[in-house]
Amino acid sequence: MDSPFIIFKFLHIAFMFSAVASAVIPEVVLHVVANTRDTRAIVTMAHIAERIGKFLPVLFIGGAIFGLLSAWTGQMDFTAPWLLATYVLFVTAMVAGILFSDPWVGRLKTAAVASGDAPSTELIAVIDEQRAKMASGFLMLTIVVIIGLMVFKPGS
């Protein structure tokens, strides 16, 4: 390897790719499964999403640390507009996930378990929550914008 910058950049990309994939795939699949109204499948997928979610902080924090280390060893300006925008979007996405997506998964699983074999009105209400759908859409859009900022580095 040429330099610490290359190593940290690789680790940043690897951790963030793993973190985003581990966050997005279960969320998207859970919405798709929830829309089937199959209570057993919902419980199973919610359980899987919760288990994956337990190690997401390690991946996201690791990715952020390696990103900062690569910026430092690459002598990048930590206050470049594209980095400042990325910091804000990253924190905003984390907060949105914690405040909206994670609790929705918990409510969905609880309602699916309580429903038994047929979806209850409570379960259907949780499945149809517009706030959860909007939060998921926001998270997906945020990821795309962050990737764009990382690739194009506007204002640098």
C-alpha positions as CSV (number, residue, x, y, z in Angstrom):
1,M,0.0,0.0,0.0
2,D,1.2,3.5,-0.9
3,S,0.2,5.5,2.2
4,P,-2.0,5.6,5.2
5,F,-4.4,7.8,3.1
6,I,-5.1,4.9,0.7
7,I,-5.6,2.4,3.6
8,F,-7.9,4.7,5.5
9,K,-9.8,5.6,2.3
10,F,-10.3,1.9,1.5
11,L,-11.5,1.2,5.1
12,H,-13.8,4.2,5.0
13,I,-15.4,3.0,1.8
14,A,-15.6,-0.6,2.9
15,F,-17.1,0.2,6.3
16,M,-19.6,2.7,4.8
17,F,-20.6,0.4,2.0
18,S,-21.2,-2.4,4.5
19,A,-23.1,-0.1,6.9
20,V,-25.4,1.4,4.2
21,A,-26.1,-2.1,2.7
22,S,-26.8,-3.5,6.2
23,A,-29.2,-0.6,6.9
24,V,-30.9,-0.2,3.6
25,I,-31.5,-3.8,2.5
26,P,-33.4,-4.9,5.6
27,E,-35.4,-1.7,5.7
28,V,-36.5,-1.9,2.1
29,V,-37.3,-5.7,2.4
30,L,-39.2,-5.1,5.6
31,H,-41.4,-2.5,3.9
32,V,-42.0,-5.0,1.0
33,V,-42.8,-7.8,3.4
34,A,-45.0,-5.7,5.6
35,N,-47.1,-4.8,2.6
36,T,-47.9,-8.5,2.1
37,R,-49.7,-8.4,5.5
38,D,-48.2,-11.9,6.2
39,T,-47.8,-11.6,10.0
40,R,-45.3,-14.5,10.3
41,A,-43.1,-13.1,7.6
42,I,-43.3,-9.7,9.1
43,V,-42.2,-11.0,12.5
44,T,-39.3,-12.9,11.0
45,M,-38.1,-10.0,8.9
46,A,-38.5,-7.5,11.8
47,H,-36.4,-9.9,13.9
48,I,-33.7,-10.1,11.2
49,A,-33.7,-6.3,10.8
50,E,-33.4,-5.8,14.6
51,R,-30.4,-8.3,14.8
52,I,-28.6,-6.6,11.9
53,G,-29.3,-3.2,13.5
54,K,-27.4,-4.2,16.6
55,F,-24.0,-4.0,14.8
56,L,-24.8,-1.0,12.5
57,P,-23.4,1.5,15.0
58,V,-20.0,-0.2,14.8
59,L,-20.0,0.0,11.0
60,F,-21.2,3.6,10.8
61,I,-18.9,4.9,13.5
62,G,-16.0,2.9,12.1
63,G,-16.7,4.3,8.6
64,A,-16.9,7.8,10.0
65,I,-13.6,7.4,11.9
66,F,-11.8,6.0,8.8
67,G,-13.3,8.8,6.8
68,L,-11.9,11.4,9.1
69,L,-8.6,9.6,9.2
70,S,-8.4,9.5,5.4
71,A,-9.3,13.2,5.2
72,W,-6.5,14.0,7.8
73,T,-3.9,11.8,6.2
74,G,-4.9,13.1,2.7
75,Q,-4.5,16.7,4.0
76,M,-8.1,17.6,3.1
77,D,-9.8,20.7,4.4
78,F,-12.2,19.5,7.1
79,T,-14.3,22.6,6.5
80,A,-14.7,22.1,2.7
81,P,-18.3,22.7,1.8
82,W,-18.9,19.2,0.6
83,L,-17.5,17.7,3.8
84,L,-19.6,20.1,6.0
85,A,-22.7,19.1,4.1
86,T,-21.8,15.5,4.4
87,Y,-21.3,15.8,8.2
88,V,-24.8,17.4,8.5
89,L,-26.5,14.8,6.3
90,F,-24.7,12.0,8.1
91,V,-25.9,13.1,11.5
92,T,-29.4,13.9,10.2
93,A,-29.7,10.4,8.7
94,M,-28.5,8.8,11.9
95,V,-31.1,10.8,14.0
96,A,-33.9,10.0,11.5
97,G,-33.0,6.3,11.7
98,I,-33.0,6.4,15.5
99,L,-36.2,8.5,15.9
100,F,-38.3,7.1,13.1
101,S,-37.1,3.9,11.4
102,D,-36.0,1.9,14.5
103,P,-39.2,2.6,16.5
104,W,-41.3,1.7,13.5
105,V,-39.6,-1.7,13.2
106,G,-40.3,-2.3,16.9
107,R,-44.0,-1.2,16.6
108,L,-44.4,-3.4,13.5
109,K,-43.0,-6.5,15.1
110,T,-45.1,-6.0,18.3
111,A,-48.2,-5.5,16.3
112,A,-47.5,-8.5,14.0
113,V,-46.9,-10.7,17.0
114,A,-50.1,-9.5,18.7
115,S,-52.0,-10.1,15.5
116,G,-51.5,-13.8,15.3
117,D,-52.2,-15.3,11.9
118,A,-54.4,-12.5,10.5
119,P,-53.3,-8.8,10.4
120,S,-55.1,-6.7,13.0
121,T,-56.2,-3.1,12.4
122,E,-53.3,-2.0,14.6
123,L,-50.8,-3.9,12.4
124,I,-52.3,-2.4,9.3
125,A,-52.1,1.0,10.8
126,V,-48.4,0.5,11.5
127,I,-47.8,-0.9,8.0
128,D,-49.5,2.2,6.5
129,E,-47.7,4.8,8.6
130,Q,-46.8,7.6,6.2
131,R,-44.1,8.9,8.6
132,A,-42.2,5.6,8.4
133,K,-42.4,5.6,4.6
134,M,-41.3,9.2,4.4
135,A,-38.4,8.5,6.8
136,S,-37.3,5.6,4.7
137,G,-37.5,7.7,1.5
138,F,-35.6,10.5,3.3
139,L,-32.8,8.0,4.3
140,M,-32.5,6.6,0.8
141,L,-32.3,10.1,-0.7
142,T,-29.8,11.2,1.9
143,I,-27.5,8.3,1.0
144,V,-27.6,9.2,-2.7
145,V,-26.8,12.9,-1.9
146,I,-23.9,11.8,0.4
147,I,-22.5,9.6,-2.3
148,G,-22.8,12.4,-4.8
149,L,-21.0,14.8,-2.4
150,M,-18.2,12.2,-1.8
151,V,-17.7,11.6,-5.6
152,F,-18.1,15.1,-7.0
153,K,-16.8,17.2,-4.0
154,P,-18.6,20.4,-5.0
155,G,-17.0,23.6,-3.7
156,S,-13.5,22.1,-3.3
